[in-house]
Amino acid sequence: MDDKVLNIKALAANGNESIAELAKRAGINSDHLYNVSAGRAVMTAEDLVRLSIATGVPERNIQREYTAP
């Protein structure tokens, strides 16, 4: 993977799945992951590691903070 940084919605889309499916695969509460993707909650270090393992995307390529569209 190049240096492209992916947000949660892009991570889910990259795997052809919903955020709920991504959350389940990563072992993260789906409500929490939805809230992180909407900027209502903060991604924890554990979330970051779990998303990286579940998707195969390096931690440095996962956007940790919400950015308004």
DSSP file (Angstrom, degrees, kcal/mol; ACC not computed):
  #  RESIDUE AA STRUCTURE BP1 BP2  ACC     N-H-->O    O-->H-N    N-H-->O    O-->H-N    TCO  KAPPA ALPHA  PHI   PSI    X-CA   Y-CA   Z-CA
    1    1 A M              0   0    0      0, 0.0    60,-0.0     0, 0.0    56,-0.0   0.000 360.0 360.0 360.0 143.1    0.0    0.0    0.0
    2    2 A D        -     0   0    0      1,-0.1     0, 0.0    59,-0.0     0, 0.0   0.095 360.0 -76.5 -79.4-160.2    1.2    3.5   -0.7
    3    3 A D  S    S+     0   0    0      2,-0.1     2,-0.2    58,-0.0    -1,-0.1   0.189  81.5 136.4 -89.5  17.4    1.0    6.4    1.7
    4    4 A K        -     0   0    0      1,-0.1     2,-0.5    58,-0.0     0, 0.0  -0.451  48.3-140.9 -66.4 134.0   -2.7    7.0    1.1
    5    5 A V        -     0   0    0     -2,-0.2     2,-0.4    57,-0.1    57,-0.2  -0.871  16.2-158.9-101.7 127.7   -4.6    7.6    4.4
    6    6 A L  B     -a   62   0A   0     55,-3.2    57,-2.9    -2,-0.5     2,-0.1  -0.871   5.0-147.3-110.2 136.4   -8.0    6.0    4.6
    7    7 A N     >  -     0   0    0     -2,-0.4     4,-2.4    55,-0.2     5,-0.2  -0.354  41.1 -91.1 -87.1 178.8  -10.9    7.0    6.9
    8    8 A I  H  > S+     0   0    0      1,-0.2     4,-2.4     2,-0.2     5,-0.2   0.898 126.4  51.3 -61.4 -43.0  -13.3    4.4    8.4
    9    9 A K  H  > S+     0   0    0      1,-0.2     4,-2.5     2,-0.2    -1,-0.2   0.905 112.0  47.5 -62.0 -40.1  -15.8    4.7    5.5
   10   10 A A  H  > S+     0   0    0      2,-0.2     4,-2.6     1,-0.2    -2,-0.2   0.872 109.3  53.7 -69.0 -36.7  -13.0    4.2    3.0
   11   11 A L  H  X S+     0   0    0     -4,-2.4     4,-1.1     2,-0.2    -2,-0.2   0.928 111.8  45.1 -61.2 -44.3  -11.7    1.2    4.9
   12   12 A A  H ><>S+     0   0    0     -4,-2.4     5,-2.4     1,-0.2     3,-0.7   0.934 114.4  47.8 -64.7 -46.3  -15.1   -0.4    4.8
   13   13 A A  H ><5S+     0   0    0     -4,-2.5     3,-1.8     1,-0.2    -2,-0.2   0.868 104.8  60.7 -62.5 -36.6  -15.6    0.4    1.2
   14   14 A N  H 3<5S+     0   0    0     -4,-2.6    -1,-0.2     1,-0.3    -2,-0.2   0.820 110.4  41.3 -60.1 -31.5  -12.1   -1.0    0.4
   15   15 A G  T <<5S-     0   0    0     -4,-1.1    -1,-0.3    -3,-0.7    -2,-0.2   0.239 114.5-116.9 -99.1  12.3  -13.4   -4.3    1.8
   16   16 A N  T < 5S+     0   0    0     -3,-1.8     2,-0.3     1,-0.2    -3,-0.2   0.914  78.2 112.8  52.1  47.3  -16.8   -4.1    0.1
   17   17 A E      < -     0   0    0     -5,-2.4    -1,-0.2    -6,-0.1    -2,-0.2  -0.925  68.7-103.7-142.4 166.2  -18.5   -4.1    3.4
   18   18 A S     >  -     0   0    0     -2,-0.3     4,-2.3    -3,-0.1     5,-0.2  -0.356  38.6-106.2 -82.4 169.2  -20.5   -1.8    5.7
   19   19 A I  H  > S+     0   0    0      1,-0.2     4,-2.7     2,-0.2     5,-0.2   0.882 123.1  54.8 -62.8 -37.5  -19.1   -0.1    8.8
   20   20 A A  H  > S+     0   0    0      2,-0.2     4,-2.2     1,-0.2    -1,-0.2   0.902 108.8  47.2 -62.5 -41.2  -21.0   -2.6   10.9
   21   21 A E  H  > S+     0   0    0      2,-0.2     4,-2.4     1,-0.2    -2,-0.2   0.902 112.4  49.5 -67.0 -40.6  -19.4   -5.5    9.1
   22   22 A L  H  X S+     0   0    0     -4,-2.3     4,-2.2     2,-0.2    -2,-0.2   0.925 110.3  51.2 -62.2 -44.7  -16.0   -3.9    9.4
   23   23 A A  H  X>S+     0   0    0     -4,-2.7     5,-2.9     1,-0.2     4,-1.1   0.919 110.7  48.2 -58.9 -45.2  -16.6   -3.4   13.1
   24   24 A K  H ><5S+     0   0    0     -4,-2.2     3,-0.6     1,-0.2    -1,-0.2   0.930 112.0  48.5 -62.2 -45.7  -17.6   -7.0   13.6
   25   25 A R  H 3<5S+     0   0    0     -4,-2.4    -1,-0.2     1,-0.2    -2,-0.2   0.843 115.8  44.5 -63.9 -33.8  -14.6   -8.3   11.7
   26   26 A A  H 3<5S-     0   0    0     -4,-2.2    -1,-0.2    -5,-0.2    -2,-0.2   0.559 112.5-117.8 -87.6  -9.2  -12.3   -6.0   13.8
   27   27 A G  T <<5 +     0   0    0     -4,-1.1     2,-0.4    -3,-0.6    -3,-0.2   0.850  69.4 134.4  75.0  33.7  -14.0   -6.9   17.1
   28   28 A I      < -     0   0    0     -5,-2.9    -1,-0.3    -6,-0.2    -2,-0.1  -0.921  67.0-100.2-116.6 141.4  -15.1   -3.3   17.7
   29   29 A N     >  -     0   0    0     -2,-0.4     4,-2.3     1,-0.2     5,-0.2  -0.398  29.7-139.8 -58.7 128.6  -18.5   -2.2   18.8
   30   30 A S  H  > S+     0   0    0      1,-0.2     4,-2.6     2,-0.2     5,-0.2   0.868 100.3  54.1 -65.3 -36.8  -20.4   -1.0   15.7
   31   31 A D  H  > S+     0   0    0      1,-0.2     4,-2.3     2,-0.2    -1,-0.2   0.917 109.7  49.1 -61.8 -41.2  -22.0    1.9   17.5
   32   32 A H  H  > S+     0   0    0      2,-0.2     4,-2.5     1,-0.2    -2,-0.2   0.929 111.3  48.6 -63.0 -45.1  -18.6    3.1   18.6
   33   33 A L  H  X S+     0   0    0     -4,-2.3     4,-2.4     1,-0.2    -2,-0.2   0.892 110.7  50.7 -66.2 -37.8  -17.1    2.8   15.1
   34   34 A Y  H  X S+     0   0    0     -4,-2.6     4,-1.4     2,-0.2    -1,-0.2   0.924 111.5  49.0 -60.6 -43.7  -20.1    4.7   13.6
   35   35 A N  H  <>S+     0   0    0     -4,-2.3     5,-2.8     1,-0.2     6,-1.1   0.884 110.1  50.4 -65.6 -38.1  -19.5    7.4   16.2
   36   36 A V  H ><5S+     0   0    0     -4,-2.5     3,-1.2     4,-0.2    -1,-0.2   0.926 109.4  51.4 -62.8 -43.9  -15.8    7.6   15.4
   37   37 A S  H 3<5S+     0   0    0     -4,-2.4    -1,-0.2     1,-0.3    -2,-0.2   0.776 112.7  46.3 -65.6 -25.0  -16.6    7.9   11.7
   38   38 A A  T 3<5S-     0   0    0     -4,-1.4    -1,-0.3    -5,-0.1    -2,-0.2   0.432 116.7-111.4 -96.4  -0.5  -18.9   10.7   12.4
   39   39 A G  T < 5S+     0   0    0     -3,-1.2    -3,-0.2    -4,-0.5    -2,-0.1   0.638  89.0 112.7  82.6  13.5  -16.6   12.6   14.7
   40   40 A R  S   <S+     0   0    0     -5,-2.8     2,-0.3    -6,-0.2    -4,-0.2   0.515  79.0  30.9 -95.8  -6.2  -18.7   11.9   17.9
   41   41 A A  S    S-     0   0    0     -6,-1.1     2,-0.4    -7,-0.1    -2,-0.2  -0.952  81.6-113.7-145.0 162.7  -16.1    9.6   19.5
   42   42 A V        -     0   0    0     -2,-0.3     2,-0.4    23,-0.1    -6,-0.1  -0.820  28.0-119.4-103.2 137.4  -12.3    9.3   19.5
   43   43 A M        -     0   0    0     21,-0.7     2,-0.1    -2,-0.4   -10,-0.0  -0.595  31.0-142.0 -73.2 129.7  -10.5    6.3   18.0
   44   44 A T     >  -     0   0    0     -2,-0.4     4,-2.1     1,-0.1     5,-0.1  -0.425  23.1-110.0 -85.8 166.7   -8.5    4.5   20.6
   45   45 A A  H  > S+     0   0    0      1,-0.2     4,-2.2     2,-0.2     5,-0.2   0.877 122.1  53.8 -61.8 -37.1   -5.1    3.0   20.1
   46   46 A E  H  > S+     0   0    0      2,-0.2     4,-2.7     1,-0.2    -1,-0.2   0.902 106.1  51.8 -65.5 -40.8   -6.7   -0.4   20.4
   47   47 A D  H  > S+     0   0    0      1,-0.2     4,-2.8     2,-0.2     5,-0.2   0.932 109.2  51.2 -57.8 -45.6   -9.3    0.5   17.7
   48   48 A L  H  X S+     0   0    0     -4,-2.1     4,-2.2     1,-0.2    -2,-0.2   0.918 111.5  45.9 -59.9 -46.4   -6.4    1.5   15.4
   49   49 A V  H  X S+     0   0    0     -4,-2.2     4,-2.5     2,-0.2    -1,-0.2   0.924 113.3  49.7 -63.8 -45.1   -4.6   -1.8   15.9
   50   50 A R  H  X S+     0   0    0     -4,-2.7     4,-2.6     1,-0.2    -2,-0.2   0.902 111.8  48.0 -62.5 -41.7   -7.7   -3.9   15.5
   51   51 A L  H  X S+     0   0    0     -4,-2.8     4,-2.1    -5,-0.2     6,-0.4   0.896 111.5  51.1 -65.2 -39.7   -8.6   -2.1   12.2
   52   52 A S  H  X S+     0   0    0     -4,-2.2     4,-2.3    -5,-0.2     5,-0.4   0.931 113.2  44.1 -63.2 -46.1   -5.1   -2.5   10.9
   53   53 A I  H  < S+     0   0    0     -4,-2.5    -2,-0.2     1,-0.2    -1,-0.2   0.921 115.2  48.5 -64.7 -44.5   -5.1   -6.2   11.6
   54   54 A A  H  < S+     0   0    0     -4,-2.6    -1,-0.2    -5,-0.2    -2,-0.2   0.836 123.9  29.9 -66.9 -33.5   -8.6   -6.7   10.2
   55   55 A T  H  < S-     0   0    0     -4,-2.1    -1,-0.2     2,-0.2    -2,-0.2   0.660  96.3-127.0-102.0 -18.7   -8.0   -4.8    7.0
   56   56 A G     <  +     0   0    0     -4,-2.3    -3,-0.2     1,-0.3    -4,-0.1   0.576  66.0 134.7  78.6   8.3   -4.3   -5.4    6.4
   57   57 A V        -     0   0    0     -6,-0.4    -1,-0.3    -5,-0.4    -2,-0.2  -0.801  63.1-111.3 -91.4 127.2   -3.8   -1.6    6.2
   58   58 A P    >   -     0   0    0      0, 0.0     3,-2.2     0, 0.0     4,-0.1  -0.229  23.5-117.8 -57.1 145.7   -0.8   -0.3    8.2
   59   59 A E  G >  S+     0   0    0      1,-0.3     3,-1.9     2,-0.2    -2,-0.0   0.856 114.0  61.4 -52.8 -38.3   -1.8    1.8   11.2
   60   60 A R  G 3  S+     0   0    0      1,-0.3    -1,-0.3     3,-0.0    -3,-0.0   0.684 101.6  54.5 -65.8 -16.0    0.0    4.8    9.7
   61   61 A N  G <  S+     0   0    0     -3,-2.2   -55,-3.2   -56,-0.1     2,-0.5   0.272  89.4  90.1-101.2  10.5   -2.5    4.7    6.7
   62   62 A I  B <  S-a    6   0A   0     -3,-1.9     2,-0.4   -57,-0.2   -55,-0.2  -0.936  80.0-125.2-110.1 125.1   -5.6    4.8    8.9
   63   63 A Q        -     0   0    0    -57,-2.9   -55,-0.2    -2,-0.5    -2,-0.1  -0.521  23.6-172.6 -69.9 123.0   -7.0    8.2    9.7
   64   64 A R        +     0   0    0     -2,-0.4   -21,-0.7   -57,-0.1     2,-0.4   0.754  63.0  55.3 -89.7 -26.8   -7.3    8.6   13.4
   65   65 A E  S    S-     0   0    0    -23,-0.1     2,-0.2   -28,-0.0   -23,-0.1  -0.849  86.6-108.2-115.3 146.3   -9.2   11.9   13.6
   66   66 A Y        -     0   0    0     -2,-0.4     2,-0.4   -25,-0.2   -29,-0.1  -0.444  29.2-166.9 -68.5 137.2  -12.4   13.0   12.0
   67   67 A T        -     0   0    0     -2,-0.2   -60,-0.0    -4,-0.1   -28,-0.0  -0.990  24.9-119.5-126.7 122.6  -12.2   15.5    9.2
   68   68 A A              0   0    0     -2,-0.4   -30,-0.0     1,-0.2   -29,-0.0  -0.295 360.0 360.0 -60.2 140.6  -15.4   17.2    8.0
   69   69 A P              0   0    0      0, 0.0    -1,-0.2     0, 0.0     0, 0.0   0.492 360.0 360.0 -66.8 360.0  -16.3   16.5    4.4
